[in-house]
């Protein structure tokens, strides 16, 4: 165990604490889930934190950016992180 | 097995495959009836951890594999490979039909 068959995470979900239901909120497009660097697309890479604006009109998402792992450890890529701002259409 | 049977089997296999993603931002929320809402809760408690939203994760995707309900129930009860078995004291018999119904609903929502 510990090896996934498909990338897990790399998205933002809503959780209903009363029912335990987890629903995707923001994901990258495509036939497969995963970070933008894997999918060769723009979009979420590694979202790690979210916070609503004080007026509740925006959701800010901290995206760590590209972080690969191998037997030698973690390898973050400088300059690939960002902060997303999500607003209702 | 003759060529016609092989082609038919291959066609049916491929017809049930394709992407397993059913993310709400991509396909919209799945319309669920009351039974399927109950099934969703069962799925979230016991299945979602390995089959996130029916997609592949720690385990294989299930949204793109149109197994009949009886086969799903058997797999839940007996397990298969690394998938554990869920006994009746964990997932009661009366929860299996709603679970199967929910899985069918999200599979069709594409």
N, CA and C atoms of all chains as a GROMACS GRO file, in nm:
protein
  597
    1UNK      N    1   0.086  -0.118   0.000
    1UNK     CA    2   0.000   0.000   0.000
    1UNK      C    3   0.091   0.124   0.000
    2UNK      N    4   0.028   0.237  -0.032
    2UNK     CA    5   0.104   0.361  -0.036
    2UNK      C    6   0.129   0.408  -0.177
    3UNK      N    7   0.110   0.320  -0.273
    3UNK     CA    8   0.129   0.358  -0.412
    3UNK      C    9  -0.009   0.379  -0.473
    4UNK      N   10  -0.031   0.497  -0.528
    4UNK     CA   11  -0.162   0.526  -0.584
    4UNK      C   12  -0.166   0.488  -0.731
    5UNK      N   13  -0.285   0.456  -0.778
    5UNK     CA   14  -0.303   0.420  -0.919
    5UNK      C   15  -0.327   0.543  -1.004
    6UNK      N   16  -0.362   0.654  -0.940
    6UNK     CA   17  -0.386   0.779  -1.009
    6UNK      C   18  -0.358   0.891  -0.909
    7UNK      N   19  -0.305   1.003  -0.953
    7UNK     CA   20  -0.278   1.112  -0.859
    7UNK      C   21  -0.403   1.148  -0.779
    8UNK      N   22  -0.385   1.166  -0.651
    8UNK     CA   23  -0.495   1.198  -0.562
    8UNK      C   24  -0.470   1.338  -0.506
    9UNK      N   25  -0.575   1.416  -0.499
    9UNK     CA   26  -0.560   1.552  -0.449
    9UNK      C   27  -0.542   1.648  -0.565
   10UNK      N   28  -0.457   1.745  -0.546
   10UNK     CA   29  -0.429   1.846  -0.649
   10UNK      C   30  -0.556   1.919  -0.690
   11UNK      N   31  -0.646   1.937  -0.597
   11UNK     CA   32  -0.773   2.003  -0.622
   11UNK      C   33  -0.825   2.058  -0.491
   12UNK      N   34  -0.937   2.127  -0.502
   12UNK     CA   35  -1.002   2.182  -0.384
   12UNK      C   36  -1.138   2.117  -0.373
   13UNK      N   37  -1.172   2.074  -0.255
   13UNK     CA   38  -1.299   2.004  -0.234
   13UNK      C   39  -1.380   2.074  -0.126
   14UNK      N   40  -1.510   2.048  -0.130
   14UNK     CA   41  -1.600   2.092  -0.023
   14UNK      C   42  -1.632   1.971   0.063
   15UNK      N   43  -1.633   1.990   0.190
   15UNK     CA   44  -1.667   1.882   0.281
   15UNK      C   45  -1.786   1.925   0.365
   16UNK      N   46  -1.888   1.842   0.368
   16UNK     CA   47  -2.003   1.867   0.455
   16UNK      C   48  -1.978   1.790   0.584
   17UNK      N   49  -1.946   1.858   0.692
   17UNK     CA   50  -1.912   1.785   0.814
   17UNK      C   51  -2.031   1.710   0.875
   18UNK      N   52  -2.152   1.745   0.835
   18UNK     CA   53  -2.267   1.675   0.891
   18UNK      C   54  -2.291   1.542   0.823
   19UNK      N   55  -2.268   1.537   0.692
   19UNK     CA   56  -2.295   1.413   0.618
   19UNK      C   57  -2.168   1.338   0.582
   20UNK      N   58  -2.054   1.406   0.591
   20UNK     CA   59  -1.929   1.342   0.549
   20UNK      C   60  -1.909   1.341   0.399
   21UNK      N   61  -1.992   1.414   0.327
   21UNK     CA   62  -1.983   1.415   0.182
   21UNK      C   63  -1.870   1.506   0.136
   22UNK      N   64  -1.789   1.455   0.046
   22UNK     CA   65  -1.678   1.530  -0.012
   22UNK      C   66  -1.709   1.552  -0.159
   23UNK      N   67  -1.709   1.677  -0.201
   23UNK     CA   68  -1.744   1.712  -0.339
   23UNK      C   69  -1.633   1.800  -0.398
   24UNK      N   70  -1.594   1.770  -0.519
   24UNK     CA   71  -1.493   1.853  -0.585
   24UNK      C   72  -1.547   1.994  -0.604
   25UNK      N   73  -1.462   2.094  -0.579
   25UNK     CA   74  -1.499   2.234  -0.598
   25UNK      C   75  -1.420   2.297  -0.711
   26UNK      N   76  -1.291   2.273  -0.714
   26UNK     CA   77  -1.207   2.326  -0.822
   26UNK      C   78  -1.107   2.220  -0.862
   27UNK      N   79  -1.110   2.184  -0.990
   27UNK     CA   80  -1.023   2.079  -1.042
   27UNK      C   81  -0.964   2.124  -1.174
   28UNK      N   82  -0.858   2.057  -1.216
   28UNK     CA   83  -0.803   2.081  -1.348
   28UNK      C   84  -0.886   2.004  -1.451
   29UNK      N   85  -0.900   2.062  -1.570
   29UNK     CA   86  -0.973   1.994  -1.676
   29UNK      C   87  -0.893   1.874  -1.726
   30UNK      N   88  -0.964   1.783  -1.792
   30UNK     CA   89  -0.896   1.670  -1.853
   30UNK      C   90  -0.957   1.539  -1.810
   31UNK      N   91  -0.914   1.434  -1.876
   31UNK     CA   92  -0.968   1.302  -1.847
   31UNK      C   93  -0.908   1.239  -1.724
   32UNK      N   94  -0.806   1.300  -1.667
   32UNK     CA   95  -0.739   1.245  -1.552
   32UNK      C   96  -0.720   1.353  -1.447
   33UNK      N   97  -0.729   1.315  -1.323
   33UNK     CA   98  -0.700   1.408  -1.215
   33UNK      C   99  -0.550   1.417  -1.195
   34UNK      N  100  -0.502   1.533  -1.159
   34UNK     CA  101  -0.360   1.546  -1.135
   34UNK      C  102  -0.317   1.691  -1.138
   35UNK      N  103  -0.191   1.716  -1.108
   35UNK     CA  104  -0.139   1.853  -1.110
   35UNK      C  105  -0.120   1.901  -1.253
   36UNK      N  106  -0.118   2.032  -1.269
   36UNK     CA  107  -0.105   2.091  -1.402
   36UNK      C  108   0.024   2.046  -1.470
   37UNK      N  109   0.131   2.028  -1.394
   37UNK     CA  110   0.258   1.988  -1.453
   37UNK      C  111   0.251   1.847  -1.513
   38UNK      N  112   0.173   1.761  -1.453
   38UNK     CA  113   0.156   1.625  -1.506
   38UNK      C  114   0.064   1.626  -1.627
   39UNK      N  115  -0.043   1.704  -1.618
   39UNK     CA  116  -0.141   1.708  -1.725
   39UNK      C  117  -0.096   1.797  -1.840
   40UNK      N  118   0.015   1.866  -1.822
   40UNK     CA  119   0.066   1.959  -1.924
   40UNK      C  120  -0.039   2.065  -1.955
   41UNK      N  121  -0.104   2.111  -1.854
   41UNK     CA  122  -0.209   2.211  -1.871
   41UNK      C  123  -0.188   2.323  -1.772
   42UNK      N  124  -0.259   2.430  -1.788
   42UNK     CA  125  -0.257   2.533  -1.685
   42UNK      C  126  -0.351   2.491  -1.575
   43UNK      N  127  -0.339   2.554  -1.463
   43UNK     CA  128  -0.432   2.522  -1.356
   43UNK      C  129  -0.362   2.494  -1.225
   44UNK      N  130  -0.433   2.425  -1.140
   44UNK     CA  131  -0.383   2.397  -1.006
   44UNK      C  132  -0.263   2.302  -1.012
   45UNK      N  133  -0.166   2.332  -0.925
   45UNK     CA  134  -0.050   2.244  -0.916
   45UNK      C  135  -0.056   2.168  -0.782
   46UNK      N  136  -0.038   2.241  -0.676
   46UNK     CA  137  -0.041   2.180  -0.543
   46UNK      C  138  -0.104   2.277  -0.444
   47UNK      N  139  -0.239   2.289  -0.448
   47UNK     CA  140  -0.306   2.379  -0.353
   47UNK      C  141  -0.290   2.330  -0.211
   48UNK      N  142  -0.249   2.418  -0.121
   48UNK     CA  143  -0.222   2.375   0.016
   48UNK      C  144  -0.303   2.451   0.121
   49UNK      N  145  -0.362   2.563   0.084
   49UNK     CA  146  -0.439   2.638   0.183
   49UNK      C  147  -0.543   2.724   0.112
   50UNK      N  148  -0.653   2.748   0.180
   50UNK     CA  149  -0.759   2.833   0.126
   50UNK      C  150  -0.805   2.929   0.235
   51UNK      N  151  -0.852   3.043   0.192
   51UNK     CA  152  -0.906   3.140   0.286
   51UNK      C  153  -1.005   3.228   0.211
   52UNK      N  154  -1.122   3.248   0.270
   52UNK     CA  155  -1.219   3.340   0.213
   52UNK      C  156  -1.179   3.483   0.243
   53UNK      N  157  -1.209   3.573   0.148
   53UNK     CA  158  -1.192   3.715   0.176
   53UNK      C  159  -1.291   3.755   0.286
   54UNK      N  160  -1.265   3.866   0.350
   54UNK     CA  161  -1.349   3.907   0.462
   54UNK      C  162  -1.494   3.928   0.420
   55UNK      N  163  -1.514   3.973   0.296
   55UNK     CA  164  -1.652   3.994   0.250
   55UNK      C  165  -1.713   3.867   0.193
   56UNK      N  166  -1.640   3.758   0.192
   56UNK     CA  167  -1.694   3.632   0.145
   56UNK      C  168  -1.711   3.623  -0.006
   57UNK      N  169  -1.666   3.723  -0.079
   57UNK     CA  170  -1.689   3.726  -0.223
   57UNK      C  171  -1.579   3.658  -0.302
   58UNK      N  172  -1.469   3.628  -0.237
   58UNK     CA  173  -1.356   3.565  -0.307
   58UNK      C  174  -1.299   3.453  -0.221
   59UNK      N  175  -1.243   3.355  -0.288
   59UNK     CA  176  -1.171   3.248  -0.220
   59UNK      C  177  -1.027   3.253  -0.268
   60UNK      N  178  -0.935   3.272  -0.177
   60UNK     CA  179  -0.793   3.273  -0.212
   60UNK      C  180  -0.733   3.135  -0.186
   61UNK      N  181  -0.659   3.089  -0.282
   61UNK     CA  182  -0.599   2.956  -0.272
   61UNK      C  183  -0.447   2.969  -0.284
   62UNK      N  184  -0.377   2.918  -0.186
   62UNK     CA  185  -0.231   2.916  -0.192
   62UNK      C  186  -0.188   2.789  -0.265
   63UNK      N  187  -0.119   2.808  -0.376
   63UNK     CA  188  -0.071   2.696  -0.456
   63UNK      C  189   0.080   2.689  -0.440
   64UNK      N  190   0.127   2.582  -0.382
   64UNK     CA  191   0.270   2.569  -0.351
   64UNK      C  192   0.354   2.567  -0.479
   65UNK      N  193   0.298   2.514  -0.586
   65UNK     CA  194   0.375   2.502  -0.708
   65UNK      C  195   0.428   2.360  -0.725
   66UNK      N  196   0.523   2.347  -0.817
   66UNK     CA  197   0.573   2.214  -0.853
   66UNK      C  198   0.662   2.160  -0.740
   67UNK      N  199   0.630   2.039  -0.700
   67UNK     CA  200   0.709   1.970  -0.597
   67UNK      C  201   0.713   1.824  -0.635
   68UNK      N  202   0.828   1.778  -0.681
   68UNK     CA  203   0.842   1.637  -0.717
   68UNK      C  204   0.912   1.563  -0.604
   69UNK      N  205   0.890   1.434  -0.601
   69UNK     CA  206   0.948   1.350  -0.496
   69UNK      C  207   1.019   1.233  -0.559
   70UNK      N  208   1.132   1.197  -0.503
   70UNK     CA  209   1.198   1.072  -0.541
   70UNK      C  210   1.270   1.016  -0.419
   71UNK      N  211   1.348   0.915  -0.438
   71UNK     CA  212   1.411   0.849  -0.324
   71UNK      C  213   1.511   0.941  -0.253
   72UNK      N  214   1.550   1.047  -0.318
   72UNK     CA  215   1.644   1.140  -0.255
   72UNK      C  216   1.573   1.246  -0.175
   73UNK      N  217   1.440   1.256  -0.191
   73UNK     CA  218   1.364   1.353  -0.115
   73UNK      C  219   1.275   1.439  -0.201
   74UNK      N  220   1.242   1.558  -0.151
   74UNK     CA  221   1.151   1.646  -0.223
   74UNK      C  222   1.232   1.749  -0.303
   75UNK      N  223   1.172   1.791  -0.415
   75UNK     CA  224   1.241   1.885  -0.504
   75UNK      C  225   1.144   1.994  -0.546
   76UNK      N  226   1.131   2.098  -0.465
   76UNK     CA  227   1.043   2.208  -0.504
   76UNK      C  228   1.106   2.289  -0.616
   77UNK      N  229   1.022   2.345  -0.699
   77UNK     CA  230   1.071   2.428  -0.810
   77UNK      C  231   1.037   2.573  -0.781
   78UNK      N  232   1.142   2.649  -0.760
   78UNK     CA  233   1.125   2.791  -0.725
   78UNK      C  234   1.050   2.865  -0.835
   79UNK      N  235   0.963   2.955  -0.795
   79UNK     CA  236   0.895   3.039  -0.892
   79UNK      C  237   0.770   2.978  -0.954
   80UNK      N  238   0.728   2.861  -0.909
   80UNK     CA  239   0.609   2.798  -0.969
   80UNK      C  240   0.487   2.810  -0.880
   81UNK      N  241   0.502   2.864  -0.761
   81UNK     CA  242   0.387   2.882  -0.673
   81UNK      C  243   0.310   3.006  -0.707
   82UNK      N  244   0.188   3.014  -0.658
   82UNK     CA  245   0.106   3.132  -0.683
   82UNK      C  246  -0.009   3.134  -0.583
   83UNK      N  247  -0.083   3.243  -0.588
   83UNK     CA  248  -0.207   3.254  -0.512
   83UNK      C  249  -0.320   3.274  -0.613
   84UNK      N  250  -0.418   3.186  -0.606
   84UNK     CA  251  -0.534   3.198  -0.694
   84UNK      C  252  -0.643   3.276  -0.622
   85UNK      N  253  -0.721   3.347  -0.700
   85UNK     CA  254  -0.839   3.413  -0.646
   85UNK      C  255  -0.960   3.363  -0.725
   86UNK      N  256  -1.050   3.299  -0.654
   86UNK     CA  257  -1.169   3.243  -0.719
   86UNK      C  258  -1.290   3.325  -0.679
   87UNK      N  259  -1.364   3.368  -0.780
   87UNK     CA  260  -1.483   3.449  -0.754
   87UNK      C  261  -1.602   3.385  -0.823
   88UNK      N  262  -1.719   3.416  -0.777
   88UNK     CA  263  -1.842   3.364  -0.839
   88UNK      C  264  -1.865   3.440  -0.968
   89UNK      N  265  -1.911   3.368  -1.072
   89UNK     CA  266  -1.938   3.433  -1.200
   89UNK      C  267  -2.062   3.521  -1.190
   90UNK      N  268  -1.289  -1.961  -2.882
   90UNK     CA  269  -1.375  -1.844  -2.897
   90UNK      C  270  -1.354  -1.788  -3.037
   91UNK      N  271  -1.465  -1.766  -3.114
   91UNK     CA  272  -1.448  -1.721  -3.250
   91UNK      C  273  -1.424  -1.571  -3.256
   92UNK      N  274  -1.388  -1.525  -3.374
   92UNK     CA  275  -1.350  -1.384  -3.389
   92UNK      C  276  -1.465  -1.291  -3.353
   93UNK      N  277  -1.588  -1.331  -3.393
   93UNK     CA  278  -1.704  -1.246  -3.364
   93UNK      C  279  -1.724  -1.225  -3.216
   94UNK      N  280  -1.706  -1.332  -3.140
   94UNK     CA  281  -1.723  -1.322  -2.995
   94UNK      C  282  -1.614  -1.234  -2.934
   95UNK      N  283  -1.493  -1.247  -2.986
   95UNK     CA  284  -1.382  -1.166  -2.935
   95UNK      C  285  -1.407  -1.018  -2.962
   96UNK      N  286  -1.452  -0.989  -3.086
   96UNK     CA  287  -1.479  -0.848  -3.121
   96UNK      C  288  -1.590  -0.793  -3.034
   97UNK      N  289  -1.695  -0.874  -3.014
   97UNK     CA  290  -1.808  -0.827  -2.932
   97UNK      C  291  -1.762  -0.801  -2.790
   98UNK      N  292  -1.683  -0.893  -2.736
   98UNK     CA  293  -1.636  -0.877  -2.599
   98UNK      C  294  -1.545  -0.755  -2.587
   99UNK      N  295  -1.460  -0.736  -2.687
   99UNK     CA  296  -1.371  -0.620  -2.685
   99UNK      C  297  -1.452  -0.491  -2.694
  100UNK      N  298  -1.555  -0.489  -2.780
  100UNK     CA  299  -1.638  -0.369  -2.794
  100UNK      C  300  -1.708  -0.337  -2.662
  101UNK      N  301  -1.764  -0.440  -2.600
  101UNK     CA  302  -1.836  -0.417  -2.474
  101UNK      C  303  -1.740  -0.368  -2.366
  102UNK      N  304  -1.618  -0.423  -2.366
  102UNK     CA  305  -1.519  -0.381  -2.268
  102UNK      C  306  -1.482  -0.234  -2.288
  103UNK      N  307  -1.455  -0.199  -2.413
  103UNK     CA  308  -1.415  -0.061  -2.441
  103UNK      C  309  -1.531   0.035  -2.420
  104UNK      N  310  -1.654  -0.011  -2.446
  104UNK     CA  311  -1.770   0.077  -2.429
  104UNK      C  312  -1.787   0.115  -2.283
  105UNK      N  313  -1.740   0.032  -2.193
  105UNK     CA  314  -1.756   0.061  -2.052
  105UNK      C  315  -1.639   0.137  -1.993
  106UNK      N  316  -1.537   0.162  -2.074
  106UNK     CA  317  -1.419   0.230  -2.023
  106UNK      C  318  -1.429   0.379  -2.051
  107UNK      N  319  -1.318   0.445  -2.063
  107UNK     CA  320  -1.315   0.589  -2.079
  107UNK      C  321  -1.285   0.652  -1.945
  108UNK      N  322  -1.288   0.785  -1.943
  108UNK     CA  323  -1.253   0.855  -1.821
  108UNK      C  324  -1.350   0.822  -1.708
  109UNK      N  325  -1.295   0.813  -1.590
  109UNK     CA  326  -1.376   0.786  -1.471
  109UNK      C  327  -1.406   0.914  -1.394
  110UNK      N  328  -1.360   1.027  -1.444
  110UNK     CA  329  -1.380   1.153  -1.373
  110UNK      C  330  -1.526   1.194  -1.378
  111UNK      N  331  -1.579   1.228  -1.262
  111UNK     CA  332  -1.716   1.278  -1.254
  111UNK      C  333  -1.718   1.401  -1.163
  112UNK      N  334  -1.610   1.477  -1.166
  112UNK     CA  335  -1.602   1.595  -1.082
  112UNK      C  336  -1.717   1.690  -1.111
  113UNK      N  337  -1.776   1.744  -1.007
  113UNK     CA  338  -1.889   1.836  -1.024
  113UNK      C  339  -1.852   1.957  -1.108
  114UNK      N  340  -1.733   2.016  -1.094
  114UNK     CA  341  -1.699   2.129  -1.181
  114UNK      C  342  -1.695   2.092  -1.330
  115UNK      N  343  -1.677   1.964  -1.360
  115UNK     CA  344  -1.664   1.922  -1.499
  115UNK      C  345  -1.797   1.876  -1.557
  116UNK      N  346  -1.875   1.800  -1.481
  116UNK     CA  347  -1.997   1.740  -1.536
  116UNK      C  348  -2.122   1.787  -1.464
  117UNK      N  349  -2.109   1.870  -1.365
  117UNK     CA  350  -2.225   1.914  -1.290
  117UNK      C  351  -2.262   1.816  -1.181
  118UNK      N  352  -2.345   1.858  -1.088
  118UNK     CA  353  -2.384   1.767  -0.979
  118UNK      C  354  -2.470   1.653  -1.030
  119UNK      N  355  -2.450   1.537  -0.973
  119UNK     CA  356  -2.531   1.422  -1.011
  119UNK      C  357  -2.669   1.435  -0.947
  120UNK      N  358  -2.775   1.424  -1.028
  120UNK     CA  359  -2.910   1.426  -0.969
  120UNK      C  360  -2.934   1.300  -0.890
  121UNK      N  361  -2.959   1.314  -0.761
  121UNK     CA  362  -2.975   1.199  -0.674
  121UNK      C  363  -3.113   1.196  -0.612
  122UNK      N  364  -3.173   1.078  -0.611
  122UNK     CA  365  -3.299   1.064  -0.538
  122UNK      C  366  -3.267   1.032  -0.392
  123UNK      N  367  -3.371   1.014  -0.312
  123UNK     CA  368  -3.352   0.996  -0.168
  123UNK      C  369  -3.268   0.872  -0.138
  124UNK      N  370  -3.293   0.763  -0.213
  124UNK     CA  371  -3.216   0.640  -0.190
  124UNK      C  372  -3.069   0.662  -0.225
  125UNK      N  373  -3.046   0.732  -0.332
  125UNK     CA  374  -2.908   0.756  -0.375
  125UNK      C  375  -2.834   0.850  -0.280
  126UNK      N  376  -2.906   0.939  -0.217
  126UNK     CA  377  -2.843   1.024  -0.116
  126UNK      C  378  -2.797   0.939   0.002
  127UNK      N  379  -2.879   0.842   0.039
  127UNK     CA  380  -2.836   0.749   0.146
  127UNK      C  381  -2.715   0.670   0.100
  128UNK      N  382  -2.717   0.628  -0.026
  128UNK     CA  383  -2.603   0.555  -0.081
  128UNK      C  384  -2.478   0.639  -0.085
  129UNK      N  385  -2.494   0.768  -0.110
  129UNK     CA  386  -2.379   0.858  -0.113
  129UNK      C  387  -2.310   0.862   0.022
  130UNK      N  388  -2.388   0.863   0.129
  130UNK     CA  389  -2.328   0.866   0.262
  130UNK      C  390  -2.248   0.739   0.289
  131UNK      N  391  -2.302   0.626   0.246
  131UNK     CA  392  -2.230   0.500   0.262
  131UNK      C  393  -2.101   0.504   0.182
  132UNK      N  394  -2.112   0.552   0.059
  132UNK     CA  395  -1.994   0.560  -0.027
  132UNK      C  396  -1.887   0.649   0.035
  133UNK      N  397  -1.928   0.762   0.085
  133UNK     CA  398  -1.831   0.856   0.143
  133UNK      C  399  -1.762   0.797   0.265
  134UNK      N  400  -1.836   0.717   0.341
  134UNK     CA  401  -1.778   0.663   0.464
  134UNK      C  402  -1.684   0.546   0.436
  135UNK      N  403  -1.716   0.464   0.336
  135UNK     CA  404  -1.642   0.339   0.320
  135UNK      C  405  -1.564   0.327   0.189
  136UNK      N  406  -1.602   0.402   0.089
  136UNK     CA  407  -1.544   0.380  -0.045
  136UNK      C  408  -1.458   0.496  -0.094
  137UNK      N  409  -1.496   0.615  -0.059
  137UNK     CA  410  -1.435   0.736  -0.116
  137UNK      C  411  -1.285   0.745  -0.088
  138UNK      N  412  -1.242   0.690   0.023
  138UNK     CA  413  -1.101   0.702   0.060
  138UNK      C  414  -1.009   0.637  -0.042
  139UNK      N  415  -1.055   0.528  -0.103
  139UNK     CA  416  -0.972   0.457  -0.201
  139UNK      C  417  -1.020   0.482  -0.344
  140UNK      N  418  -1.149   0.507  -0.359
  140UNK     CA  419  -1.208   0.534  -0.490
  140UNK      C  420  -1.266   0.676  -0.487
  141UNK      N  421  -1.182   0.779  -0.484
  141UNK     CA  422  -1.232   0.917  -0.468
  141UNK      C  423  -1.330   0.957  -0.577
  142UNK      N  424  -1.454   0.976  -0.538
  142UNK     CA  425  -1.557   1.012  -0.634
  142UNK      C  426  -1.579   0.907  -0.740
  143UNK      N  427  -1.537   0.785  -0.714
  143UNK     CA  428  -1.547   0.678  -0.812
  143UNK      C  429  -1.431   0.675  -0.910
  144UNK      N  430  -1.340   0.768  -0.895
  144UNK     CA  431  -1.222   0.775  -0.982
  144UNK      C  432  -1.112   0.688  -0.921
  145UNK      N  433  -1.004   0.669  -0.992
  145UNK     CA  434  -0.890   0.593  -0.939
  145UNK      C  435  -0.817   0.678  -0.836
  146UNK      N  436  -0.766   0.612  -0.737
  146UNK     CA  437  -0.685   0.679  -0.636
  146UNK      C  438  -0.592   0.575  -0.581
  147UNK      N  439  -0.615   0.537  -0.457
  147UNK     CA  440  -0.540   0.425  -0.402
  147UNK      C  441  -0.583   0.295  -0.470
  148UNK      N  442  -0.706   0.295  -0.517
  148UNK     CA  443  -0.764   0.177  -0.583
  148UNK      C  444  -0.805   0.213  -0.726
  149UNK      N  445  -0.851   0.112  -0.797
  149UNK     CA  446  -0.893   0.130  -0.935
  149UNK      C  447  -1.016   0.218  -0.944
  150UNK      N  448  -1.033   0.281  -1.058
  150UNK     CA  449  -1.154   0.358  -1.083
  150UNK      C  450  -1.272   0.262  -1.095
  151UNK      N  451  -1.389   0.308  -1.054
  151UNK     CA  452  -1.508   0.225  -1.067
  151UNK      C  453  -1.614   0.292  -1.154
  152UNK      N  454  -1.600   0.421  -1.180
  152UNK     CA  455  -1.701   0.490  -1.261
  152UNK      C  456  -1.704   0.442  -1.405
  153UNK      N  457  -1.594   0.389  -1.453
  153UNK     CA  458  -1.589   0.349  -1.593
  153UNK      C  459  -1.595   0.197  -1.608
  154UNK      N  460  -1.649   0.130  -1.510
  154UNK     CA  461  -1.662  -0.016  -1.515
  154UNK      C  462  -1.806  -0.051  -1.477
  155UNK      N  463  -1.890  -0.073  -1.577
  155UNK     CA  464  -2.032  -0.095  -1.551
  155UNK      C  465  -2.062  -0.235  -1.496
  156UNK      N  466  -2.016  -0.262  -1.376
  156UNK     CA  467  -2.046  -0.391  -1.315
  156UNK      C  468  -2.192  -0.398  -1.274
  157UNK      N  469  -2.254  -0.514  -1.287
  157UNK     CA  470  -2.392  -0.527  -1.238
  157UNK      C  471  -2.395  -0.517  -1.086
  158UNK      N  472  -2.511  -0.481  -1.033
  158UNK     CA  473  -2.526  -0.460  -0.890
  158UNK      C  474  -2.487  -0.581  -0.807
  159UNK      N  475  -2.522  -0.699  -0.854
  159UNK     CA  476  -2.489  -0.820  -0.780
  159UNK      C  477  -2.338  -0.838  -0.767
  160UNK      N  478  -2.266  -0.804  -0.872
  160UNK     CA  479  -2.120  -0.816  -0.869
  160UNK      C  480  -2.059  -0.714  -0.772
  161UNK      N  481  -2.115  -0.595  -0.771
  161UNK     CA  482  -2.067  -0.492  -0.678
  161UNK      C  483  -2.089  -0.536  -0.534
  162UNK      N  484  -2.208  -0.588  -0.507
  162UNK     CA  485  -2.239  -0.633  -0.371
  162UNK      C  486  -2.145  -0.746  -0.329
  163UNK      N  487  -2.119  -0.837  -0.422
  163UNK     CA  488  -2.030  -0.949  -0.392
  163UNK      C  489  -1.890  -0.898  -0.360
  164UNK      N  490  -1.844  -0.802  -0.438
  164UNK     CA  491  -1.711  -0.748  -0.416
  164UNK      C  492  -1.703  -0.674  -0.283
  165UNK      N  493  -1.809  -0.604  -0.246
  165UNK     CA  494  -1.812  -0.535  -0.117
  165UNK      C  495  -1.804  -0.635  -0.003
  166UNK      N  496  -1.880  -0.742  -0.016
  166UNK     CA  497  -1.887  -0.843   0.091
  166UNK      C  498  -1.761  -0.928   0.097
  167UNK      N  499  -1.704  -0.964  -0.015
  167UNK     CA  500  -1.592  -1.058  -0.017
  167UNK      C  501  -1.457  -0.990  -0.032
  168UNK      N  502  -1.457  -0.867  -0.082
  168UNK     CA  503  -1.330  -0.802  -0.111
  168UNK      C  504  -1.268  -0.866  -0.235
  169UNK      N  505  -1.161  -0.803  -0.284
  169UNK     CA  506  -1.088  -0.860  -0.398
  169UNK      C  507  -0.951  -0.795  -0.401
  170UNK      N  508  -0.848  -0.876  -0.409
  170UNK     CA  509  -0.712  -0.822  -0.409
  170UNK      C  510  -0.686  -0.746  -0.279
  171UNK      N  511  -0.642  -0.624  -0.291
  171UNK     CA  512  -0.614  -0.544  -0.173
  171UNK      C  513  -0.738  -0.479  -0.115
  172UNK      N  514  -0.852  -0.491  -0.184
  172UNK     CA  515  -0.975  -0.432  -0.131
  172UNK      C  516  -1.026  -0.521  -0.017
  173UNK      N  517  -1.051  -0.460   0.098
  173UNK     CA  518  -1.100  -0.542   0.210
  173UNK      C  519  -1.246  -0.578   0.190
  174UNK      N  520  -1.288  -0.678   0.263
  174UNK     CA  521  -1.428  -0.716   0.266
  174UNK      C  522  -1.498  -0.633   0.373
  175UNK      N  523  -1.622  -0.597   0.345
  175UNK     CA  524  -1.703  -0.521   0.440
  175UNK      C  525  -1.817  -0.610   0.485
  176UNK      N  526  -1.811  -0.656   0.609
  176UNK     CA  527  -1.912  -0.748   0.661
  176UNK      C  528  -2.041  -0.674   0.689
  177UNK      N  529  -2.144  -0.755   0.719
  177UNK     CA  530  -2.277  -0.698   0.739
  177UNK      C  531  -2.283  -0.605   0.860
  178UNK      N  532  -2.196  -0.627   0.958
  178UNK     CA  533  -2.200  -0.539   1.075
  178UNK      C  534  -2.131  -0.405   1.045
  179UNK      N  535  -2.064  -0.396   0.932
  179UNK     CA  536  -2.000  -0.271   0.892
  179UNK      C  537  -2.089  -0.197   0.792
  180UNK      N  538  -2.126  -0.266   0.685
  180UNK     CA  539  -2.222  -0.211   0.587
  180UNK      C  540  -2.342  -0.306   0.587
  181UNK      N  541  -2.452  -0.266   0.648
  181UNK     CA  542  -2.570  -0.355   0.656
  181UNK      C  543  -2.625  -0.387   0.518
  182UNK      N  544  -2.694  -0.500   0.509
  182UNK     CA  545  -2.754  -0.540   0.382
  182UNK      C  546  -2.842  -0.430   0.324
  183UNK      N  547  -2.917  -0.364   0.411
  183UNK     CA  548  -3.010  -0.263   0.360
  183UNK      C  549  -2.940  -0.138   0.307
  184UNK      N  550  -2.809  -0.129   0.328
  184UNK     CA  551  -2.733  -0.015   0.274
  184UNK      C  552  -2.673  -0.045   0.137
  185UNK      N  553  -2.674  -0.173   0.100
  185UNK     CA  554  -2.608  -0.209  -0.026
  185UNK      C  555  -2.685  -0.159  -0.149
  186UNK      N  556  -2.817  -0.174  -0.148
  186UNK     CA  557  -2.894  -0.126  -0.264
  186UNK      C  558  -2.878   0.024  -0.285
  187UNK      N  559  -2.892   0.105  -0.179
  187UNK     CA  560  -2.867   0.248  -0.199
  187UNK      C  561  -2.725   0.278  -0.249
  188UNK      N  562  -2.628   0.203  -0.199
  188UNK     CA  563  -2.490   0.223  -0.243
  188UNK      C  564  -2.476   0.194  -0.393
  189UNK      N  565  -2.532   0.080  -0.435
  189UNK     CA  566  -2.525   0.043  -0.576
  189UNK      C  567  -2.599   0.146  -0.662
  190UNK      N  568  -2.712   0.192  -0.613
  190UNK     CA  569  -2.789   0.292  -0.687
  190UNK      C  570  -2.711   0.422  -0.701
  191UNK      N  571  -2.644   0.462  -0.594
  191UNK     CA  572  -2.562   0.584  -0.600
  191UNK      C  573  -2.447   0.568  -0.699
  192UNK      N  574  -2.383   0.454  -0.696
  192UNK     CA  575  -2.270   0.431  -0.786
  192UNK      C  576  -2.316   0.436  -0.931
  193UNK      N  577  -2.434   0.384  -0.958
  193UNK     CA  578  -2.488   0.390  -1.094
  193UNK      C  579  -2.519   0.534  -1.133
  194UNK      N  580  -2.568   0.612  -1.039
  194UNK     CA  581  -2.604   0.751  -1.067
  194UNK      C  582  -2.482   0.834  -1.103
  195UNK      N  583  -2.373   0.818  -1.027
  195UNK     CA  584  -2.255   0.898  -1.059
  195UNK      C  585  -2.185   0.846  -1.184
  196UNK      N  586  -2.197   0.717  -1.209
  196UNK     CA  587  -2.136   0.663  -1.330
  196UNK      C  588  -2.204   0.720  -1.455
  197UNK      N  589  -2.334   0.736  -1.448
  197UNK     CA  590  -2.409   0.788  -1.563
  197UNK      C  591  -2.395   0.939  -1.580
  198UNK      N  592  -2.356   1.007  -1.476
  198UNK     CA  593  -2.348   1.153  -1.480
  198UNK      C  594  -2.216   1.196  -1.544
  199UNK      N  595  -2.214   1.204  -1.676
  199UNK     CA  596  -2.091   1.237  -1.746
  199UNK      C  597  -2.119   1.330  -1.862
   0.00000   0.00000   0.00000
